Amino acid sequence: HRYIRKKEITMPEGGKRDRDDEDRRRDRDDGGKGRDRNERNGDSRNRIRERRDRTETREEIRERIRRRDRDDIKRDRSPMAVRPRLAGRMRRERKTVDRQKICPLLLRVFCKLGEHHKAEEFKDPEREPTDDEFQIYTWKDATLGELTSLIKGVRKAARRKSARLSFAFVYPDRQGKKVVRVVGQTFSTRRSEDGQKSLSDLHFETGDYLDVAIYLK
């Protein structure tokens, strides 16, 4: 068996002092490099600030895109103008109406059993289907479910268990012709996803008519 002894290394007197002198000399020689290092650190901090500024700019761009999409929908209320992603975002950003301070609007509702009214029936204001009409006062934050309960109080057919209500807006297009656009459906005895949508979510504007078709099994 061989035993290896560790040699004890002893530092001669003055060795520590010599090493400190060498360190000082090296720091003196690396003075320029130290400055370069500080400049590099300063550049990196400036880059971080630029990235933060760039992030704020991106948020401003997103806000501009949101405004542009809302303006497009206000100009064109066709179903193709409503993007699903944007519709969900607008539902999340829904603003409730203070019904104690804001006056309600008069909504003309036309109900028909089995089908919607045709756009030609609203062409002449004097020949509108007033026999199927009733009027309610409501607000733009009223949901289709809330309107369903009001219609059930007026129309007996809507109170049946098998009743399904289809809602449509009647309004003039860019050329002035009346358009009937289906916006959602609800049920008499069970909830539906469309029942949570409000008139403002569906881009209702004051002066539009509400056409309701009641379907029975």
Disulfide bonds with the S-S distance in Angstrom:
none
